[in-house]
Structures are given as structure tokens and as C-alpha cells.
Amino acid sequence: CETRCNQENAFGHGVSSSGHYPLGMLMETQPLAGRWLAELERALSAGDEAGLAALFLPDGQWRHVLARTWRIGTVSGAASLAAALKLHAARARPRGFRVDPARTAPREVTRAGEKCVEAMFRFDTVDGPANGVGRFKGDRAWTLMTPLEDFKQPAPKKGEGPAVLIVGGGHAGLSI
């Protein structure tokens, strides 16, 4: 939809009847990602379910890989996403969301035949550091993936080995 309507999204910008405005109307991608991550952190910290839902398109998807849930799964739909994010944030306490300067900068891409802005980011949880990939249409998230990068755990006592030792993950990696 190329015309703007009177709806407003989480940032107070007019959006189209489809829930976002055309990619050509986007402001620069780096500030977009930074603002979205700041608003995500604010809503998570406050337990603001309505604020969380406003950050996602109605058909948004969240793929979580241990980072907030200790499970691997997918949640679909803005309302379901908001409820799940709020629930898991209470335990994982995610914080420090920031665009990852060591990875590709936010940019316009085509994924699954859809034009979007893709941003890679980092954040911390009580369980360890995590990273993520967000894909945005307008300034609302279409997809979000958040894998846990490493586990915080106390160093083993002198003379003790690790509680778990994983040997080999194969050429395709290891999925727990």
C-alpha cells in the first residue's frame, strides 16, 4: 500500500493499512534498528505486553534458541509473541540490546521473496550473552531470531572436569 493512513505504530509514524509503510519510506536502517532495540528493551523491562505487541507485525515470528526460554521453538503472531516475550523476560532478564558492530550493518535485503531491513544485534541475559537477527518491514519486526551464544557458568574447581562434554557436532553443527 503506497498511501498512508491515520494509524500510528510504536514510534508514532503513520503506517499503511497493511500495518507498515513501503520500504522506500524508511529512514536510515541503522537508526531504525537502534530505536527498535531500545523500545524492545524498554517494553521487556517494564513487562509492557501491549508495547511488545506494537513492535511486531500481526504475522510476526520469533525463533528462540535457548536465549530466553532454554528451549528451541517458534512463536507466531504479535499477541502471542508479546505474551511469550514478557513471560520469558521475567526469568532471563534480557538487557543491553545493541546493533552488533562486528557483524554486517543493518541493510535492506530480500528474504523469502519479501523486501525488508535486516539487523544483527547483541544482548545479555542472566544465562549468558546472546545475539539476534531482526527483519523489519517499516519499523515493525517481521521476524526475530535470538540464539544464546554462550552459557555463564562458574569455572570448574581445580581438578574437576566439565559436567558435560560434547564431542563433535558434525559438519552441520549441533542443535540441542
C-alpha positions as CSV (number, residue, x, y, z in Angstrom):
1,C,0.0,0.0,0.0
2,E,1.6,3.3,-1.1
3,T,-0.8,5.5,0.7
4,R,-0.5,6.4,4.3
5,C,-3.5,6.2,6.7
6,N,-4.2,7.6,10.1
7,Q,-2.9,4.6,12.1
8,E,0.3,5.0,14.1
9,N,2.9,2.4,15.0
10,A,5.0,2.1,18.1
11,F,7.2,5.1,17.0
12,G,4.3,7.4,16.2
13,H,4.8,7.2,12.4
14,G,1.8,6.8,10.0
15,V,1.5,3.3,8.6
16,S,-0.3,1.8,5.7
17,S,-3.4,-0.3,6.1
18,S,-1.2,-3.4,5.8
19,G,0.5,-2.5,9.1
20,H,3.7,-1.0,7.6
21,Y,4.8,1.6,5.2
22,P,6.7,0.9,1.9
23,L,10.4,0.2,2.2
24,G,11.3,3.3,0.2
25,M,9.8,5.5,3.0
26,L,12.2,4.0,5.6
27,M,14.6,6.3,7.4
28,E,18.2,5.1,7.5
29,T,18.5,1.5,8.6
30,Q,21.0,1.9,11.5
31,P,18.8,4.4,13.4
32,L,15.7,2.3,12.8
33,A,17.4,-0.8,14.3
34,G,18.8,1.1,17.2
35,R,15.4,2.7,18.0
36,W,13.6,-0.6,17.7
37,L,16.0,-2.4,20.0
38,A,15.8,0.4,22.6
39,E,12.0,0.2,22.5
40,L,12.2,-3.6,22.8
41,E,14.4,-3.4,25.9
42,R,12.1,-0.8,27.4
43,A,9.0,-2.9,26.9
44,L,10.7,-6.1,28.1
45,S,12.0,-4.3,31.3
46,A,8.6,-2.9,32.0
47,G,6.7,-6.1,31.2
48,D,4.7,-4.0,28.7
49,E,2.8,-6.6,26.7
50,A,0.9,-4.1,24.6
51,G,4.2,-2.2,23.9
52,L,5.8,-5.5,22.8
53,A,2.9,-6.4,20.5
54,A,3.1,-3.0,18.9
55,L,6.7,-3.7,17.9
56,F,5.7,-6.7,15.7
57,L,3.7,-7.1,12.5
58,P,0.4,-9.1,13.1
59,D,2.0,-12.1,11.4
60,G,5.4,-11.7,13.1
61,Q,7.6,-14.7,14.0
62,W,10.1,-15.2,16.9
63,R,12.5,-18.1,16.7
64,H,14.1,-18.6,20.1
65,V,17.1,-20.8,20.6
66,L,17.8,-21.1,24.3
67,A,18.3,-17.3,24.7
68,R,15.3,-16.6,26.8
69,T,13.5,-20.0,27.2
70,W,16.0,-22.8,27.4
71,R,14.1,-24.3,24.5
72,I,14.2,-24.2,20.8
73,G,10.9,-23.0,19.3
74,T,8.9,-20.6,17.2
75,V,6.1,-18.2,18.3
76,S,3.8,-16.7,15.7
77,G,1.6,-13.6,15.8
78,A,2.2,-10.3,17.6
79,A,-0.1,-11.0,20.6
80,S,1.4,-14.5,21.1
81,L,4.9,-13.1,20.7
82,A,4.3,-10.3,23.2
83,A,3.0,-12.8,25.8
84,A,5.9,-15.2,25.3
85,L,8.5,-12.4,25.4
86,K,7.0,-11.0,28.6
87,L,6.9,-14.4,30.2
88,H,10.5,-15.4,29.4
89,A,12.0,-11.9,30.0
90,A,11.0,-12.2,33.7
91,R,13.3,-15.2,34.0
92,A,16.1,-14.4,31.5
93,R,16.2,-10.6,32.2
94,P,17.5,-9.6,28.7
95,R,19.3,-6.3,28.6
96,G,21.9,-4.3,26.7
97,F,20.3,-4.6,23.3
98,R,22.6,-3.1,20.7
99,V,23.3,-3.3,17.0
100,D,26.4,-5.6,16.7
101,P,29.2,-3.5,15.2
102,A,31.2,-6.7,14.5
103,R,28.6,-8.0,12.0
104,T,27.0,-6.7,8.9
105,A,25.4,-3.3,9.4
106,P,21.6,-3.1,9.1
107,R,20.6,-3.1,5.5
108,E,17.8,-3.6,3.0
109,V,17.6,-7.2,1.8
110,T,15.1,-9.6,0.2
111,R,14.3,-12.7,2.4
112,A,11.7,-15.3,1.4
113,G,10.8,-13.0,-1.6
114,E,10.0,-10.1,0.8
115,K,11.9,-6.8,0.9
116,C,12.8,-5.9,4.5
117,V,15.6,-4.4,6.6
118,E,17.8,-6.9,8.4
119,A,19.7,-6.0,11.5
120,M,22.0,-8.1,13.6
121,F,22.3,-7.3,17.3
122,R,23.7,-8.4,20.7
123,F,22.2,-8.5,24.2
124,D,22.9,-10.1,27.5
125,T,20.8,-12.5,29.7
126,V,21.3,-14.0,33.2
127,D,22.3,-17.2,31.3
128,G,24.9,-15.6,29.1
129,P,25.5,-13.4,26.1
130,A,23.1,-13.7,23.1
131,N,22.7,-12.4,19.7
132,G,19.9,-11.9,17.3
133,V,18.7,-11.1,13.8
134,G,15.7,-8.9,13.3
135,R,13.9,-8.4,10.0
136,F,11.7,-5.3,9.7
137,K,9.0,-4.1,7.3
138,G,8.6,-0.5,8.1
139,D,9.6,-0.1,11.7
140,R,7.9,-3.2,13.0
141,A,9.5,-6.6,13.2
142,W,8.5,-9.3,10.8
143,T,10.9,-12.0,12.1
144,L,13.1,-12.1,15.1
145,M,15.7,-14.9,16.0
146,T,17.5,-14.9,19.3
147,P,20.1,-17.7,20.0
148,L,22.1,-17.9,23.2
149,E,25.7,-17.5,22.3
150,D,27.4,-18.9,25.4
151,F,26.5,-20.1,28.9
152,K,27.5,-18.3,32.0
153,Q,28.6,-20.9,34.5
154,P,31.1,-21.0,37.3
155,A,34.6,-22.2,36.5
156,P,35.1,-25.8,37.5
157,K,37.0,-26.3,40.7
158,K,40.6,-27.3,40.3
159,G,40.9,-31.0,39.3
160,E,37.2,-31.2,38.2
161,G,36.3,-31.7,34.5
162,P,33.2,-30.2,32.9
163,A,29.8,-31.6,33.8
164,V,29.0,-32.2,30.2
165,L,31.5,-32.7,27.3
166,I,30.1,-32.6,23.8
167,V,32.4,-34.3,21.3
168,G,31.7,-33.5,17.6
169,G,28.7,-31.8,16.2
170,G,29.1,-33.0,12.6
171,H,29.5,-30.8,9.6
172,A,26.1,-29.2,10.0
173,G,26.7,-28.2,13.6
174,L,25.0,-29.2,16.8
175,S,21.4,-28.5,17.9
176,I,20.5,-29.1,21.5
